[in-house]
Amino acid sequence: MNRILIGIAAASLLASAPALASAQALPRAKPVASGWKTHMWKGPDGTTFHWAEQGKGPPVILIHGSGGSALGNWFSNGFAQSLAKTNRVIGIDMRGHGLTTNPQGQRGDRTGDMAKDVLDFMDAQGIRKAHIGGYSMGGAITARLMARAPERFITAHFGGSGIGETAEWADKVPADKTGVAPEEEKARAAYYKIQAERQAAANAIGNAAPRRAGAAAPSPAAPAAAAPRPMPQPPAIDLRTITFPVLAVNGEYDAPYRKTHRLWRELPNFHNVVLKDGGHLSAVMEGFVPQLYIDELAAFIVRNNPRP
């Protein structure tokens, strides 16, 4: 059964649309400084992947967004600490990100198949099935994995992402809330500040690649989200064949209708969370991520963990 988290009663619900309602925001999660272990793993093509883990239990594989890293997206902002109470949490620096390097030892090379990288990693670790999910770019990778290897999932999780509608339904998706999330510009400024600090300290948490010596940091004054990002091409998959549970978490200023309408329409077991006042970066940025996101993801994972 599809479930929608509702914290504040919606003014109106469209009969032809998922009953999306803004969930009441909870306090912000506190940053976390330690608690995980890091490792290196060499993939089949010679790429050396940096990855982190925390906790024991059924595996949870979390895929970071573009320009981020496993530690920055999932560990230092509190997700892993919460999930590790019941599960083994794993985050991989995807190729071209964090401390992962190509066969020549260079960072920043995104050439390759990131979905295959996840499957190769699972095989190397002896992981047959896992809770798999990602934020933004990580959600797009999750969608490709669902199309390619649904048998490897316990559950799937889309953060700041989803699956675009089919052409037949594209003009039937209700309009999303417009404007910029209240804390989006602050979250963007904090992101660039942390990037600069970590680059100066040669610390790759949250960095896609180091800047050239003397290069200026990107300006935080750029528009936060004037126009919605184009959705990735929907994968060639009939979501009605997906039997495992799927969770989506998006800010109410981050096009939740556009990103989840197809998930709501086709999936037989879908749980949707919309973060009140949430944007794209402010929903996951260290110091800004709502505790609600962490709590809902943890509850979803625990609820669907395999029974002993």
C-alpha positions in Angstrom: 0.0 0.0 0.0 1.3 3.5 -0.8 1.8 5.6 2.2 2.2 9.4 2.4 3.6 11.1 5.5 1.3 13.9 6.6 2.2 16.3 9.3 0.0 19.2 8.5 -3.4 18.8 6.9 -3.3 19.6 3.2 -5.6 22.4 2.0 -6.8 20.2 -0.9 -5.9 16.9 -2.4 -6.1 16.2 -6.1 -8.0 13.0 -6.9 -5.7 12.3 -9.9 -2.4 13.0 -8.0 -0.5 11.5 -5.0 -1.7 13.0 -1.8 1.5 14.9 -1.1 1.4 17.0 2.0 4.1 18.9 3.8 5.4 17.0 6.8 6.0 19.0 10.0 9.7 19.8 10.2 11.6 18.5 13.1 14.8 19.9 14.6 18.0 19.9 12.5 20.3 16.9 12.9 23.6 17.6 14.7 26.8 17.0 12.7 28.9 13.9 13.6 32.7 13.8 13.7 33.5 10.1 14.0 32.3 6.6 14.5 32.9 5.0 11.0 35.7 3.0 9.5 37.1 3.7 6.0 38.6 1.3 3.5 39.9 1.2 -0.1 38.7 -1.3 -2.7 40.0 -1.8 -6.2 37.3 -2.4 -8.8 37.6 -4.6 -11.9 38.8 -1.8 -14.2 41.5 -0.7 -11.7 39.6 2.2 -10.2 40.4 2.5 -6.4 37.2 3.2 -4.5 37.3 4.9 -1.0 34.4 3.6 1.1 33.1 3.9 4.7 31.1 1.6 6.9 29.5 1.8 10.4 27.4 -0.7 12.4 26.3 -4.3 12.0 23.3 -6.0 10.5 21.5 -6.1 7.2 23.5 -3.9 4.7 22.4 -0.4 3.8 24.2 1.0 0.7 23.9 4.8 0.4 25.0 6.6 -2.8 25.9 10.2 -2.6 25.0 13.1 -4.9 27.1 14.8 -7.6 29.9 16.8 -6.1 29.7 15.1 -2.7 31.1 12.0 -1.1 30.1 9.1 1.1 31.2 10.7 4.3 29.8 14.2 3.5 26.5 12.9 2.3 25.7 10.2 4.8 28.1 10.0 7.7 29.1 13.4 9.0 25.5 14.7 8.9 24.0 12.0 11.1 22.4 9.4 8.8 24.9 6.6 9.3 25.0 7.1 13.1 21.2 6.5 13.3 21.0 3.6 10.8 24.1 1.9 12.4 22.0 1.1 15.5 20.4 -1.7 13.6 22.2 -2.1 10.3 25.6 -2.1 8.5 25.8 1.2 6.7 28.0 1.5 3.7 28.9 4.5 1.6 31.1 4.5 -1.5 32.9 7.5 -3.0 31.6 7.1 -6.5 34.1 7.4 -9.4 35.2 11.0 -9.8 34.3 11.9 -6.2 35.9 12.0 -2.8 39.1 10.0 -2.5 38.3 7.5 -5.3 40.9 7.5 -8.0 41.1 6.2 -11.6 43.7 3.5 -12.6 46.3 6.2 -13.1 45.8 7.5 -9.5 43.9 10.6 -10.5 40.8 12.0 -8.8 37.9 13.6 -10.7 37.5 11.0 -13.4 33.8 10.1 -13.7 34.3 7.9 -16.8 32.5 4.5 -16.3 29.3 2.9 -15.2 28.4 3.9 -11.6 25.5 1.4 -11.3 27.9 -1.4 -12.3 30.4 -0.2 -9.7 27.8 -0.7 -7.0 27.0 -4.2 -8.2 30.7 -5.1 -8.5 31.3 -3.8 -4.9 28.4 -5.9 -3.6 29.8 -9.0 -5.3 33.3 -8.3 -3.8 31.8 -7.9 -0.4 29.6 -11.0 -0.7 26.4 -8.9 -0.3 23.6 -10.7 -2.1 20.8 -8.1 -1.2 20.8 -4.7 0.5 18.8 -1.7 1.2 20.0 0.6 -1.6 19.3 4.3 -2.0 20.9 7.6 -2.9 20.5 11.3 -3.0 20.2 13.3 -6.2 22.7 11.7 -8.6 22.6 8.7 -6.2 18.9 8.4 -6.8 19.5 8.3 -10.5 22.0 5.4 -10.0 19.4 3.7 -7.7 16.8 3.9 -10.5 19.3 2.3 -13.0 20.0 -0.5 -10.5 16.3 -1.1 -10.0 16.0 -1.6 -13.8 19.1 -3.7 -14.1 19.1 -5.9 -10.9 15.9 -5.6 -8.9 16.8 -9.0 -7.2 19.6 -7.2 -5.3 17.3 -5.0 -3.3 15.7 -5.3 0.1 14.3 -1.8 -0.3 15.1 1.3 -2.4 15.3 4.9 -1.2 15.2 8.1 -3.3 16.4 11.3 -1.6 16.2 14.6 -3.5 15.3 12.5 -6.5 12.8 10.1 -8.1 11.9 8.8 -11.5 10.5 11.0 -14.2 7.1 10.4 -15.6 6.4 8.6 -18.9 5.5 10.7 -21.9 1.9 9.6 -21.6 1.6 11.0 -18.1 4.0 14.0 -18.2 1.3 16.6 -18.7 -0.8 15.2 -15.9 1.6 15.8 -13.1 0.3 18.5 -10.7 2.3 21.7 -10.4 4.9 21.8 -7.7 5.5 24.7 -5.3 7.7 27.4 -6.8 10.3 29.6 -5.2 13.4 29.0 -3.1 13.4 27.1 0.2 13.9 29.4 3.2 17.4 28.0 4.1 18.6 27.0 0.6 20.9 30.0 0.1 22.4 29.6 3.6 22.9 25.9 2.9 24.6 26.7 -0.4 26.9 29.2 1.3 27.8 26.7 4.0 28.5 24.1 1.4 31.0 26.3 -0.4 32.6 27.3 2.9 33.0 23.6 4.0 34.4 22.8 0.5 37.0 25.4 0.8 38.0 24.4 4.3 38.3 20.8 3.5 40.2 21.4 0.2 42.7 23.6 2.1 43.1 20.8 4.7 43.4 18.1 1.9 40.3 16.5 3.3 38.0 15.1 0.7 34.8 14.7 2.7 32.2 16.2 0.4 34.5 17.2 -2.4 34.2 16.0 -6.0 37.9 16.8 -6.6 40.5 19.2 -5.4 40.7 22.6 -7.1 43.8 23.7 -9.0 46.2 25.6 -6.8 45.2 29.3 -6.6 41.8 28.7 -8.2 38.9 30.6 -6.6 36.1 28.8 -4.8 32.7 28.8 -6.6 30.6 31.8 -5.7 27.7 31.0 -3.3 25.8 33.9 -4.8 24.5 31.8 -7.7 20.7 31.4 -7.8 19.7 28.5 -5.5 17.0 27.0 -7.7 15.4 29.4 -10.1 14.4 26.6 -12.6 13.8 22.9 -11.8 16.5 20.5 -12.9 15.6 18.3 -15.8 14.6 14.8 -14.7 16.9 12.0 -15.9 15.4 9.9 -18.7 13.0 7.3 -17.0 14.6 3.9 -17.0 13.0 1.2 -19.2 11.2 -0.5 -16.3 7.6 -1.2 -15.4 7.6 -0.2 -11.7 4.5 -2.3 -11.2 6.8 -5.3 -11.3 8.8 -4.0 -8.3 7.6 -5.8 -5.2 10.1 -4.5 -2.6 9.2 -1.3 -0.6 10.4 2.1 -1.9 10.8 5.4 0.0 11.1 8.9 -1.5 12.1 12.0 0.5 12.1 15.4 -1.1 11.8 19.0 0.0 8.6 20.7 -0.8 10.6 23.3 -2.9 12.4 20.4 -4.7 9.7 19.4 -7.1 8.2 16.4 -5.1 5.3 15.9 -7.5 7.5 15.8 -10.6 9.9 13.4 -9.0 7.5 11.0 -7.4 4.3 11.0 -9.4 5.4 7.9 -11.4 6.6 6.2 -8.3 3.2 6.8 -6.6 1.3 5.7 -9.7 3.1 2.5 -10.5 4.7 1.1 -7.3 2.6 -1.3 -5.2 4.6 -0.4 -2.0 5.6 3.2 -1.9 6.1 5.5 1.1 6.5 9.3 0.4 7.9 12.0 2.7 7.9 15.7 1.8 10.0 18.0 4.0 8.3 21.2 4.9 10.4 24.2 3.8 13.0 21.8 2.4 15.0 22.5 -0.7 17.5 20.3 -2.6 20.7 21.2 -0.7 19.1 22.2 2.6 17.6 18.7 2.9 20.9 16.9 3.1 23.6 19.5 3.9 25.5 19.0 7.1 24.0 21.3 9.8 20.8 21.7 7.8 19.4 18.2 7.2 16.0 17.8 9.0 16.0 15.1 11.7 12.7 14.0 10.2 14.6 12.8 7.1 16.9 10.7 9.2 14.1 9.4 11.4 11.9 8.4 8.5 14.7 6.6 6.6 15.7 4.7 9.8 12.1 3.7 10.5 11.7 2.6 6.9 14.8 0.5 7.0 14.0 -1.1 10.4 10.4 -1.8 9.3 11.6 -3.7 6.3 14.7 -5.5 7.6 14.7 -9.2 6.9 13.3 -11.2 9.8 15.8 -13.6 11.5 
